[in-house]
Each structure stands twice: as C-alpha cells, then as structure tokens.
Amino acid sequence: MKRYICSIIIGMVVILSIGTYYVKVASSASSFPKYTFKTLEGSDKELDPIIINASLEQGRLYEPLTIESNQTTYGSEKSYFESMSENYDFRIERLIKEHRSFMRGKDFIDSFYEDSDFLAYASVNSGFAKSGKMEAEFDIALLEKKSEDETSFDIELPNQERIMNIDVRDVQLVHSKLQVLTMNDVNSNDEKQTKEVHLYTIDLANKKVLSDKTLLSETFKHPNQVEFEMPIDVAPIQSNNMILISLVKGKYNEDGSYEEKPNESKLLSYNYETEKLETVKLSKKEKDSYDMVRGGYVDGKNLYLIEMKSDNYHIKTFDLSSQKITNDLVLDLAFHKDEQYFATIKNGRVYFLLGNGMDSGGGKTYKPVQLLIADLKTGKTLYKGETVMSATNKKNDKKFGFHIDDLKVK
C-alpha cells in the first residue's frame, strides 16, 4: 500500500512541477515583445505562406521565436510536442500528413522525389565493420499514389569498401528507373584525399543497382582543398531534368587562412535525360562573382542570381538551356552593405528579407527588418513591409534585439 501511495505522491509532484513550469514560461513569454509586419505596400495576404525563424536578444538572453502568418510565437510558449514537431522541414510535414504510413522513419528532404503518380525515397544506411571499412546499403521505397501500393527494399551499395562517407543529394524517377545522385568521400592510402559525385541507377522492378556512374572525381593534397556544392533547389522533390554542381577549389595558407581559387572553380550541369555532364558557360562577370553563382537558386530550368549594384538588389535569371541572362529585375529595396539578406524563390515570386545589420563599430543595430515580395517575371512589388514591435513594457523596448535565422515559404 505504501508503494502505491509513494507512486501517487511522486505523480502529483511531477504534475505540479510541470504546471508550475508552464505557468512561469507563460508569464515570462507574456513579457516579451510581439513582432509583426507593418504593411507599407501591397496586400498582407502575401504574408500567409511565410515562416521566419528568429531570436530575441536581451543582454545574454536569447529566446527563439517564429513569425508565421504575421503572428509571433516564442519557443517557451510551445508545448513539448510542438517543439519536437517544429524540427521537421515543413515539406516533410506535408508528406507525413498525406502519406503517414509511407513516411515512417523518413525525414531528409533531398532523399525524396514526387510527381502526380509516385512518391519515391532513397537513402543510405551505413556503419563501419571491425576492419574499419564501411558497410552500407540503399534504403529504397516507392509509393504509387492512386493504388496506395508501397514497395520497399534494401540493396547493397556497390564498391562500398572504397567509401568513407556518402550523402544523397538528389533523387529522380526517369523511365521507371530511380536515379540517386550522391557525394562521396573516398578512401585513400596516402596523404591525398578524393571526392566524387556518383549517379546510381536502380531498377525498381528487379530491385537491383543497374549502374554506378562517377560523374566527377577530384584528388587533392593539403594545403589544396576541393568541395562539391549545389545551388539551392527551390523545388527539391519535384521532377527536374537538370541538376547543377559547383566545383570549388581553394587552398590553406601558411597562416591557416583559407583562400578560394575562382579561376579554377566551375559550374557544371548534368541532364538526366541526355546523360550529359557539361560545363555551364558563364560570362566574365559571373565568373568574377563565383560566390554569387554557387549561392544562387535553381528550379531545373533557370538559375536565379542575387547581385548588389547601383545601390539596389537585382535578381538575374540565367536560362540553363541558352546559358544567357534572360531577365534582370531591380528590386524596390535599397542595398545596405552592412545588412544581411535572406531570400527564396517560390510561387513565381521572390521573397527578400533584409535585416541583421551591423553598425560601423561591428556591433548589432536594431533597425526594423524589411520584407519585399515581388513578381519574378515583372519585378512588380506585391508586398513591402517592415517589422514593428509591441511590448508590454515600453521602457524596455530599446533593450531588445531581434536576429533573423532563416526565411521559409510554404
């Protein structure tokens, strides 16, 4: 009997402690300011799909917050389950809602492919044997949406004894075959390092790897360095015939600093239909601004580049077929060299957030964050606004800092 009484007492203490915690959290969060966007131009309905993750700074205190549909929610206001679920990519959340059974244990957006008929998945499960060599296999799954039939199987990764690390970066379904593009770190018996880009073709019907094609391979030795990078894909799970890969070369200097070699770096395209790997012909201006190129946004047809010139931000559209700039939009937003920008492209719009400024002494400034939404073809401003802060304690207004972490659009 005493054992049951003790259990009841412990349970009550836990419940009271949790209740006390949430009361304190609610009280604390209620004293924080709320951030919303004041509309300067356009319709505030344009704010509906926007998610901004940020943090409030007050002295040494940093409190995470989210602005969604123009409403502020602090991390301490969320329940345990809400805090856990927000770690999911919102695109993954959609897939979970629509295909809950299929999505169990799958959570990396680059591993998915989706069209109107199929949802496909490819990842690599790996570990190391006692010998120190990698043991790895593909985890493959396919959902036929109409019939809701699911197929899943594992296949041994070819030539896995060569591989130290492997990351899946793109998945496509081409002529009923699954194409899985990966970036691999390869074993080396000397001081040299080797990095490769591979394309694995998987026969879904017969559950086997048809081919392992090495698209790119670079071997180098310290102080030299090579990286393969990819511009930001604005629609990573949709069908795309073409993918872009940046080959970035650099070296470490004697003082430990790192210096890139833009003249030796290049941008390449791979076409899944034609199976051709080609160097993208950039103009001298784009070559001289290689950071702008590899930091661009791609949708399978165009590469969108952000350039700062003539005191304004520009969005350039680089057509991947003709390999020419086909559009140059001037955004109605003044360029500030000391302020950081966040951008994304979706729904035929460019979403541009300007904030996180620094003053001349290197300290943070707390100016309002500016948001611009413009039509991607015409450049017409659809929305323009800036953050305003409403605080319960007006005396503390100037003590709060507001720091942007990222911008997402549903």
C-alpha positions as CSV (number, residue, x, y, z in Angstrom):
1,M,0.0,0.0,0.0
2,K,2.9,2.4,0.9
3,R,4.4,1.7,-2.5
4,Y,1.2,2.9,-4.3
5,I,0.9,6.0,-2.0
6,C,4.5,6.9,-2.9
7,S,3.8,6.5,-6.6
8,I,0.7,8.7,-6.3
9,I,2.7,11.4,-4.4
10,I,5.5,11.3,-7.0
11,G,3.0,11.6,-9.8
12,M,1.4,14.6,-8.1
13,V,4.8,16.3,-7.6
14,V,5.6,15.8,-11.3
15,I,2.3,17.2,-12.4
16,L,2.6,20.2,-10.1
17,S,6.2,20.8,-11.3
18,I,5.2,20.7,-14.9
19,G,2.2,23.0,-14.2
20,T,4.4,25.4,-12.3
21,Y,7.0,25.4,-15.2
22,Y,4.4,26.2,-17.8
23,V,2.9,29.0,-15.7
24,K,6.4,30.5,-15.3
25,V,7.0,30.1,-19.0
26,A,3.7,31.7,-20.0
27,S,4.4,34.6,-17.6
28,S,7.9,35.0,-19.0
29,A,6.8,34.9,-22.6
30,S,4.0,37.3,-22.0
31,S,6.6,40.0,-21.1
32,F,8.3,39.6,-24.4
33,P,7.5,41.9,-27.3
34,K,5.5,40.7,-30.3
35,Y,6.8,41.3,-33.8
36,T,4.6,41.8,-36.8
37,F,5.0,43.3,-40.2
38,K,3.6,46.7,-40.9
39,T,2.3,46.9,-44.5
40,L,3.8,49.7,-46.5
41,E,2.6,48.5,-49.9
42,G,0.6,45.7,-51.3
43,S,-1.7,43.1,-49.6
44,D,-0.9,41.5,-46.3
45,K,-2.3,38.2,-47.6
46,E,1.1,37.7,-49.2
47,L,2.4,37.1,-45.7
48,D,0.3,33.9,-45.3
49,P,2.9,31.3,-46.5
50,I,5.9,33.0,-44.9
51,I,7.7,31.4,-41.9
52,I,10.5,33.4,-40.3
53,N,12.7,31.8,-37.6
54,A,14.4,34.4,-35.4
55,S,15.6,35.0,-31.9
56,L,15.1,37.7,-29.3
57,E,18.2,39.1,-27.7
58,Q,18.2,40.8,-24.3
59,G,21.6,41.1,-22.7
60,R,22.8,37.5,-22.6
61,L,19.3,36.0,-23.1
62,Y,18.4,34.5,-26.4
63,E,14.8,33.4,-26.9
64,P,13.9,31.6,-30.1
65,L,10.7,32.8,-31.9
66,T,8.8,32.2,-35.0
67,I,6.7,34.6,-37.1
68,E,4.1,32.7,-39.1
69,S,1.1,34.3,-40.8
70,N,2.3,37.5,-39.2
71,Q,1.9,36.1,-35.7
72,T,4.8,35.8,-33.2
73,T,5.2,32.6,-31.1
74,Y,8.1,32.1,-28.7
75,G,9.8,28.8,-28.2
76,S,8.9,28.8,-24.5
77,E,5.2,29.2,-25.4
78,K,5.1,25.9,-27.3
79,S,4.3,22.5,-25.8
80,Y,6.9,19.7,-25.8
81,F,5.2,18.1,-28.8
82,E,5.0,21.4,-30.7
83,S,8.7,22.0,-30.1
84,M,9.6,18.5,-31.4
85,S,7.4,18.8,-34.5
86,E,9.0,22.2,-35.5
87,N,12.3,20.4,-36.1
88,Y,10.7,18.9,-39.2
89,D,11.1,20.5,-42.5
90,F,7.6,21.9,-43.4
91,R,7.8,20.0,-46.7
92,I,8.3,16.8,-44.7
93,E,5.4,17.7,-42.5
94,R,3.2,17.9,-45.6
95,L,4.3,14.5,-46.8
96,I,3.7,13.0,-43.4
97,K,0.1,14.4,-43.3
98,E,-0.6,13.0,-46.8
99,H,1.2,9.7,-46.6
100,R,1.7,8.8,-42.9
101,S,2.4,5.1,-43.3
102,F,4.9,5.5,-46.1
103,M,6.8,8.3,-44.3
104,R,7.7,6.4,-41.1
105,G,11.4,6.8,-40.5
106,K,12.0,9.1,-43.5
107,D,13.0,12.7,-42.8
108,F,15.6,14.1,-45.2
109,I,14.2,16.2,-48.0
110,D,16.9,15.5,-50.5
111,S,16.1,11.8,-50.4
112,F,12.6,12.3,-51.9
113,Y,11.1,12.5,-55.4
114,E,7.5,13.3,-56.1
115,D,5.2,13.7,-59.1
116,S,1.5,13.3,-59.6
117,D,1.7,9.5,-59.7
118,F,4.6,8.5,-57.4
119,L,6.5,9.3,-54.2
120,A,9.9,7.8,-54.1
121,Y,12.6,7.7,-51.4
122,A,16.3,6.7,-51.4
123,S,18.8,7.0,-48.5
124,V,22.0,5.2,-47.4
125,N,22.3,3.3,-44.2
126,S,25.9,2.9,-43.2
127,G,28.2,1.8,-40.5
128,F,31.8,0.6,-40.1
129,A,32.9,-3.0,-39.6
130,K,35.7,-4.0,-37.2
131,S,38.1,-3.8,-40.1
132,G,37.4,-0.1,-40.4
133,K,35.7,-0.4,-43.8
134,M,32.3,0.9,-44.4
135,E,29.3,-1.4,-44.7
136,A,26.4,0.4,-46.5
137,E,23.1,-0.3,-48.3
138,F,20.5,1.7,-50.1
139,D,17.1,2.0,-48.4
140,I,14.7,2.3,-51.3
141,A,10.9,2.9,-51.2
142,L,8.2,3.7,-53.8
143,L,4.6,4.7,-53.2
144,E,2.1,4.5,-56.1
145,K,-0.4,7.2,-55.0
146,K,-3.5,6.1,-56.8
147,S,-3.4,2.5,-55.6
148,E,-1.5,3.3,-52.4
149,D,0.7,0.3,-53.1
150,E,4.1,0.5,-51.3
151,T,7.3,-1.2,-52.3
152,S,10.4,-1.1,-50.1
153,F,13.7,-2.9,-50.2
154,D,17.4,-2.7,-49.3
155,I,20.3,-3.1,-51.8
156,E,24.0,-3.4,-51.0
157,L,25.9,-0.3,-52.1
158,P,28.4,-1.0,-54.9
159,N,32.1,-0.6,-54.2
160,Q,31.4,0.3,-50.6
161,E,34.9,-0.7,-49.4
162,R,36.2,2.5,-51.2
163,I,33.8,4.9,-49.4
164,M,34.4,6.8,-46.2
165,N,31.2,8.9,-46.3
166,I,28.3,9.2,-48.7
167,D,25.4,11.8,-48.9
168,V,22.3,11.6,-51.0
169,R,21.8,14.9,-52.8
170,D,19.1,14.3,-55.4
171,V,16.6,11.6,-56.4
172,Q,14.8,11.4,-59.7
173,L,12.5,8.9,-61.4
174,V,13.4,8.6,-65.1
175,H,11.8,6.0,-67.3
176,S,10.8,3.9,-64.3
177,K,14.4,3.8,-63.0
178,L,15.4,5.6,-59.8
179,Q,18.4,7.9,-60.3
180,V,20.2,8.6,-57.0
181,L,22.9,11.3,-57.0
182,T,25.4,11.2,-54.2
183,M,28.6,13.0,-53.0
184,N,31.2,10.5,-51.7
185,D,34.4,10.8,-49.7
186,V,36.7,8.0,-51.0
187,N,39.3,6.1,-49.1
188,S,43.0,6.9,-49.9
189,N,46.1,5.0,-48.9
190,D,48.3,8.1,-48.9
191,E,48.0,11.8,-47.8
192,K,45.8,12.6,-50.7
193,Q,42.0,13.0,-50.5
194,T,39.5,12.1,-53.2
195,K,35.9,13.4,-53.5
196,E,33.5,12.1,-56.1
197,V,29.9,12.7,-57.4
198,H,28.2,9.4,-58.3
199,L,24.9,8.6,-60.0
200,Y,23.4,5.2,-59.1
201,T,20.7,3.8,-61.4
202,I,18.3,1.5,-59.6
203,D,15.9,-1.0,-61.2
204,L,12.8,-0.8,-59.1
205,A,11.1,-3.8,-60.7
206,N,14.0,-6.2,-60.2
207,K,15.3,-4.5,-57.0
208,K,19.0,-4.1,-58.1
209,V,21.6,-1.5,-58.9
210,L,22.0,-1.3,-62.7
211,S,24.9,1.1,-62.8
212,D,27.3,3.2,-60.6
213,K,28.5,6.1,-62.7
214,T,31.2,8.5,-61.5
215,L,30.2,12.0,-62.8
216,L,33.1,13.9,-61.1
217,S,36.3,12.9,-59.3
218,E,38.9,15.2,-57.7
219,T,42.0,14.1,-55.9
220,F,44.0,16.7,-53.9
221,K,46.5,17.1,-51.2
222,H,46.8,19.6,-48.3
223,P,47.1,22.6,-48.5
224,N,44.8,22.3,-51.5
225,Q,41.1,21.8,-51.0
226,V,38.2,20.7,-53.2
227,E,34.4,20.9,-52.5
228,F,31.4,19.9,-54.5
229,E,28.4,22.2,-53.8
230,M,25.0,22.7,-55.2
231,P,22.9,25.9,-55.6
232,I,19.7,26.0,-53.5
233,D,17.0,23.9,-55.2
234,V,13.7,25.8,-54.8
235,A,11.7,22.6,-55.5
236,P,14.0,19.8,-54.3
237,I,11.4,16.9,-54.6
238,Q,9.9,17.8,-57.9
239,S,10.8,16.3,-61.2
240,N,13.9,18.1,-62.7
241,N,15.8,17.0,-65.8
242,M,18.8,19.0,-64.9
243,I,20.9,19.5,-61.8
244,L,23.8,21.9,-61.1
245,I,27.0,21.1,-59.3
246,S,29.7,23.7,-58.3
247,L,33.3,22.5,-58.3
248,V,35.0,24.8,-55.8
249,K,38.8,24.8,-55.4
250,G,40.9,26.6,-52.8
251,K,43.9,26.3,-50.5
252,Y,45.0,26.9,-46.9
253,N,47.7,29.5,-46.5
254,E,50.6,29.2,-44.0
255,D,48.8,31.4,-41.5
256,G,45.8,29.0,-41.5
257,S,43.5,31.2,-43.6
258,Y,41.6,29.7,-46.5
259,E,41.7,31.2,-50.0
260,E,39.4,30.1,-52.8
261,K,40.6,29.8,-56.4
262,P,37.7,31.2,-58.5
263,N,39.6,30.8,-61.8
264,E,39.9,27.1,-61.2
265,S,36.3,26.6,-60.0
266,K,33.4,26.0,-62.3
267,L,29.7,25.3,-62.5
268,L,28.6,22.1,-64.2
269,S,25.2,20.8,-65.3
270,Y,24.0,17.2,-65.6
271,N,21.0,16.2,-67.7
272,Y,19.2,13.1,-66.6
273,E,17.5,12.6,-70.0
274,T,20.6,13.0,-72.2
275,E,23.0,11.8,-69.6
276,K,25.4,14.6,-70.5
277,L,27.7,16.4,-68.0
278,E,28.6,19.9,-69.3
279,T,30.4,23.0,-68.0
280,V,28.0,25.9,-67.8
281,K,29.3,28.8,-69.9
282,L,29.3,31.8,-67.6
283,S,30.1,35.4,-68.7
284,K,33.2,37.0,-67.3
285,K,31.1,39.0,-64.9
286,E,29.5,35.8,-63.4
287,K,32.9,34.1,-63.3
288,D,34.4,37.0,-61.4
289,S,31.5,36.7,-58.9
290,Y,31.6,33.0,-58.4
291,D,30.1,33.3,-54.8
292,M,27.0,34.8,-56.4
293,V,26.7,31.8,-58.8
294,R,27.1,29.0,-56.3
295,G,24.8,30.8,-53.8
296,G,22.1,31.1,-56.4
297,Y,18.7,29.4,-56.6
298,V,17.7,26.8,-59.2
299,D,14.4,25.3,-60.4
300,G,15.6,22.9,-63.1
301,K,15.2,25.5,-65.9
302,N,16.8,28.7,-64.6
303,L,19.5,29.8,-62.2
304,Y,18.5,32.9,-60.2
305,L,21.4,35.1,-59.1
306,I,21.3,37.9,-56.5
307,E,23.5,40.8,-57.3
308,M,24.1,44.1,-55.4
309,K,24.8,47.1,-57.7
310,S,23.8,50.7,-58.2
311,D,22.5,50.8,-54.6
312,N,19.9,48.2,-55.3
313,Y,19.4,44.4,-55.2
314,H,19.0,42.7,-58.5
315,I,17.5,39.3,-59.3
316,K,19.1,37.9,-62.5
317,T,17.5,35.0,-64.4
318,F,20.1,32.7,-66.1
319,D,18.5,30.4,-68.6
320,L,20.2,27.0,-68.4
321,S,19.3,26.0,-71.9
322,S,20.6,29.1,-73.7
323,Q,23.1,29.8,-70.9
324,K,22.3,33.5,-71.1
325,I,20.8,36.1,-68.7
326,T,17.2,36.5,-69.8
327,N,15.9,38.8,-67.1
328,D,17.4,41.4,-64.7
329,L,15.0,42.7,-62.1
330,V,15.7,45.7,-59.9
331,L,14.1,45.2,-56.5
332,D,12.5,48.2,-54.8
333,L,14.8,47.8,-51.9
334,A,18.0,49.9,-51.2
335,F,21.2,48.0,-50.9
336,H,22.9,48.1,-47.4
337,K,26.4,46.6,-47.3
338,D,26.2,46.2,-43.5
339,E,23.0,44.2,-43.5
340,Q,22.4,40.6,-44.2
341,Y,19.7,39.4,-46.6
342,F,17.7,36.2,-46.8
343,A,15.9,35.2,-50.0
344,T,13.9,32.4,-51.5
345,I,12.0,31.9,-54.8
346,K,8.7,30.2,-54.9
347,N,5.2,30.5,-56.4
348,G,6.5,32.8,-59.2
349,R,7.7,35.3,-56.6
350,V,11.0,36.3,-55.0
351,Y,10.8,36.7,-51.2
352,F,13.5,39.0,-49.9
353,L,14.2,39.7,-46.2
354,L,16.7,42.4,-45.2
355,G,18.0,42.6,-41.6
356,N,20.6,41.6,-39.0
357,G,22.5,44.9,-39.6
358,M,25.9,45.9,-38.1
359,D,27.0,49.4,-37.2
360,S,30.3,50.9,-38.1
361,G,31.9,49.6,-35.0
362,G,30.9,46.0,-35.7
363,G,28.0,46.0,-33.1
364,K,24.5,45.0,-33.9
365,T,21.9,47.5,-34.9
366,Y,18.2,47.1,-34.1
367,K,16.6,48.7,-37.1
368,P,13.3,47.2,-38.4
369,V,13.6,44.2,-40.6
370,Q,12.4,44.8,-44.2
371,L,10.4,42.4,-46.3
372,L,9.8,42.6,-50.0
373,I,7.8,40.2,-52.2
374,A,8.0,40.8,-55.9
375,D,6.8,39.1,-59.1
376,L,9.6,37.1,-60.5
377,K,8.9,38.0,-64.2
378,T,7.9,41.6,-64.0
379,G,9.6,42.7,-60.8
380,K,6.3,44.3,-59.6
381,T,6.2,44.8,-55.9
382,L,3.4,42.6,-54.4
383,Y,4.2,43.4,-50.8
384,K,6.5,45.7,-48.9
385,G,6.7,46.0,-45.1
386,E,8.8,46.2,-42.0
387,T,8.8,44.8,-38.5
388,V,7.1,46.7,-35.7
389,M,7.4,45.7,-32.1
390,S,4.7,45.8,-29.5
391,A,6.0,45.3,-26.0
392,T,4.1,45.2,-22.7
393,N,6.8,47.2,-21.0
394,K,7.6,50.2,-23.3
395,K,10.6,51.2,-21.0
396,N,12.5,48.0,-22.2
397,D,11.8,48.5,-25.9
398,K,15.4,49.6,-26.7
399,K,16.9,46.7,-24.8
400,F,15.5,44.0,-27.1
401,G,17.5,42.8,-30.1
402,F,15.9,40.9,-33.0
403,H,18.0,38.4,-35.0
404,I,16.8,36.6,-38.2
405,D,17.9,33.0,-38.5
406,D,16.1,31.9,-41.8
407,L,13.2,32.6,-44.1
408,K,10.9,29.8,-45.4
409,V,7.9,29.9,-47.7
410,K,5.3,27.1,-47.7
